[in-house]
Amino acid sequence: MRIVFAGTPEPAVPSLEALVAAGHEVVGVVTRPDAPAGRGKKLTASPVARRAEELGLEVVKPTHPRDEGFVTWLTAKAPEACPVVAYGALVPDHVLAIPTHGWINLHFSVLPAWRGAAPVQRSIMAGQEMTGATTFELVAELDAGPVYRTLEEPIGELDTSAELLDRLAHRGAELLVQTLQDVEAGVAPTAQGEEGITLAPKLTVDQTRVSWQQPAASIAALVRGANPNPGAWTTLEGQRFKLWLARPAQLTADVEALESGTLHATRKQVFVGTGDGVLELLRVQAFGKKEMAAADWARGMHQLPSGFDTDTEEQAR
């Protein structure tokens, strides 16, 4: 099939590679413009742009898909379909109508659950044990188009959003290839149901601040869901302290009940009190330091602080 692929971040790369390997005629790749990255904020091409160039594919980077120059370019390419994975911009109706079979989106949830920009993060934060991926026809309404295929993927006890997204990106790439086979065979998508709709807006830094009065399981889910971006955080003696991995702990002879936010460390483990029990910290990052095992951080302290700041009005430096 003659296609134009649209995508931007690393999780979109496996789909581009799978479509090329499947023998589709990729006549162009659409991605977001170069963006500042790293400490130097140097303009950097997206992962999809870099991989497409390695594959010898033409790459375009419109400021917005409604731009007249892009519309002219896409029309001239005459694609039969535009598979899209995490492109990062809304496509207007008149551009959706250009390819013969429309724009076919790979989304990392089982729709209609978790429509929006952060489906993987939100599914982990909600404490779900199962998520998945969906291919569907892109329409003007957010992630509401008719569905071609779905798959399910279990969420592990210690899965971070990065690990789960990596699995879904690779499994989803094959789902997208199968979907284009369906399109070529004339298979029609099925309308989404109205029940079970949930939204997954982009996470903000303010939303990933830990409240130690919350249950241990909820905090652990927040920490895993916010890893790697934007990262869960709290404050310790007024300075920002990041949490990268944690899990609820069972009370034992070595793990006693703790007040919310109170710290306790053994030689190999670090615990903190929550609203309903104790949380074990596994990976942390103190202010001005690199990410490390929580036990290594605790051993490196001259004296372990009594606990994290629990005053919600306190401002982190």
N, C-alpha and C positions, 0 to 999 in steps of 0.2 A: 504494500500500500504506500502511496505517496503521502508523506506526512511532514509536518513542521512540529517540532517538539518545543514545549515551553517548560522551563524550570529554573531554579536558582540555587538552592543550598545543596549541601553534600547528600542528603537523603534522596534527592532527585537523580543523582548520577547513576545508580544501578538501573533505573528505568531507561535512561538514555542508552546505556550500554546494552541492555537486553533487547531493545528495539532494533539497534544496529545489528546485533548478533542474529536476530530473527529474520534478517533480510529485507526489512522495510527500507524504502527509499526515503532517507531523511534529507530533505532538500533545504532545511534550515533549522536553526535553533534560536529560540527567543529567551532572553534572560534579563534580569534587572541590570541597570547601569552599574559600573564599577563603584565601589563604596569604600570609605576609609576603614582601615583595619590595622590592628596591632598598636603598639605604643606610639609609633611614629605617625599613625593615622594616614598611612600611604594609601592612595587609591588602588584597590585590588579587584581583579576580575572575580566573578562568582565561581564556585566550584564547577558548576555546569558549563560556564563559558570556557574554563581552562580545559576541561575534559573534551568538550566539543572541538576545540581547536586542535587538541592532540589527535582526534579522530579525523581531522581534515574537513570538518563541517563548517558551513557558513554560519556565523553568529551575528545576531542583531541585538541591540540593547536600547530599545525605545524608552524614553522617559515615562511614557504611558502608552498602553496599547491602543488608545484612541488617536494617537498622533497621526496626522495625515500621511507622513512619509512611511510609517509602519503599515498603515492600511493599504497603501499602494503596493508596498513590497509583498505583503502577505497575499494580496489578490493576484499579483503576478506569479507567485509560486503555485497557485491553484492546488492547495493540498486537499486530499480526500478527507483527512482528519487531522486534528491537532491534539495529540495526547499532552496532558499537562500535569506536572507534579510540583506542588509548592512553588508556583511561579512568583506570587507575592504582589499581584496587582489585579484589580477587578477588570474583567473584559466586557466592554459594552456590547449591547445586543447586535449592532450592525457588524461588529467584528466576529462575534460568535457565529453569525450566519455565513461567513466566508467559506469555510471548509464544507465539503459535500455532506459529511457525516458529523459535523459539529466538533466541539472541543470535548475531549473525553478525559475526565479528571480522576487521578488516583488520590484518595483521601485516607488518612490513617486513623479511621474508626469505622465501626459498623453503623452506617447511617440508618436512621436519622439521629443517632446518638452523637453528641460532640461535634456539632457543626461549628466551624470556625478555625482560627489560626493555631490553636494549641490543643488538639485532641488527645495527643499522647500524654502530655503533662497533666491535663485535667482528668483523664481516666485513672491515672495513678493516684492523683491527689484525692479522688473520690473513693479510693479503697477498692476499686474493682479488681476482680480476679481474672477477667477476660476482656480483651478488646479485639481489634482486627483492622481490616482495610476494606475499602469499597471503591469500585470503579463506577462512574456515573457520567451522564451527559451534563455538561456545564450549562447552567441557566443563569438568568440575572439574579434571582434570589439566592442567598448564600447557601451553598452546599445542599440545595433542595431538588436537584435534577433527578430524573429517572435512573434507576440503578441497573447496571449490567451484571456485575459479579461482586461477591463478598468473600472474605476469608476470616477465620478467627485465630487469635493468638493469645495464649495464656500470659498473664502478668506474674512474674516470679516475685517471691517474697522480698528480694533485695534488688529487683530491677530498677534502674534509673531510667529517666526518659531517654537518655542517649542510647542506652543498651536496647531498650524496647524499640525505639525508632529505627535503629540499625537493622534489627530483625525484620521489622515491617517493611523497611525500604527494599530489602532484597526479596522477600516473599511477594511484596506488592509489585515489584518489577515483572515477575512472571504472571501475576494476575492481569497486569496491563497488556502484556503480550497476548494472553488468552482472550482478553476483551476485544482487541483488534481483530483477532480471528473471528469472534462472534459478529463483529460489525461487517466484516467481509462476507460472512455467511448470511447476512440479512437478519440476524437476531435483534429483536426490538427490546429496549430496556423496559423495566417495570417501575411504575410510579412509586415513590416513597410513601409510607404510611404516615398518618398524622400523630400516631401515638409514639411515645418514647423520645420525643425531640428534646435534646439538651444542647446547650451552647458552650463553646470553648473559646472564649476571647483570649487574646494574647495576655500572658502573665506580666505583671508589673513588679518592680522591686518592692513597692509598698505591700503588695499582696503576699510576698514570700517572707515577711518578717514573722518569726516564731512567737507565738503566745504560749508561755509555759503553763498556762491554766488549761490548755486544750488537752484532750486525751493523748496518751503516748502513741497510739496507732495513727491518729490523725497527724501528729507532728512528723512521725516517720514517713508517712505518705507524702506530706508536703516537701520534706527534704529530698526524697527520691524523685518526685515529680519536677522539682525546680532544678535538678541537676542535669545538664550543666548550666542552663540559662533560665532565669537570671540568677539562680542560686538562693537557697534559704539562708537566713541570717538572724542573728540576735545581737545583743551588745554585752560585752564583758568589761566591767570597770569603765564604761562610757565609750569603748571602742568597738567597731564593728567586728563581728566574729562569724565566719561562715561555716555552715554545716553541709557536708556533702554526702554523708551516708549515716543512717541510724536505724535502729530497730527496737521495738518494745522488748523489755527484759522481764524475765520471770523473777519474782522475789525468792531469794534463797538465803542461806546462812551468810553468803558473801554480798548479797544484794538486798539491802534493807530499804524500807519505805523512806522516801525523801520528800521534803517540801518542794513545791513548784519552783523550778529554776535552781535548786540546790545541787551542787556538784559533789561527787564522791568518786575517788579513783582507787583501784587496786594496782598491782604491778602490771597487769595485762589488759585492764578494762577501765572505761570511764563511763559513769552513769550520771543522769540528771533527773530530778524529780519533775513530774508533770501533773496535770489535773486529775489523773486517775491511776497513776502508777509510775513506773520508772522506765526511762529510755536509755538504751546503750548507744553511745556515740562511737562511730566506727572511723569516719574520715572527717577531719575538720581543717579549718584554715584560720589561724589567729591573725589579727591585724598586722600587716607588714610582713607576714610570713608566707611560705608556700604551703600548699595542701599537704597533709600528712596523716598518718594513723593517729587516732585520738590518744592512744596509750603513749605514743612517742611524744606528743605534745605535752601531756600531763607530766611525764618523767622529766621533760626539759624545763619545767617550771620550778623556780626556787621554792615557791610556796603556792599550792593550788588555791585559787580564789574560792571563796565560800559558795559562790553561785553566779549565775547570769543575772543581768539586770532585768527586773520584772516590772518596773514602772513604765507603763505604755506611753507616758508623756515624755519620757527621756529621749533626747535627740542623740543619735549616733554621730560621732565625729567622722 
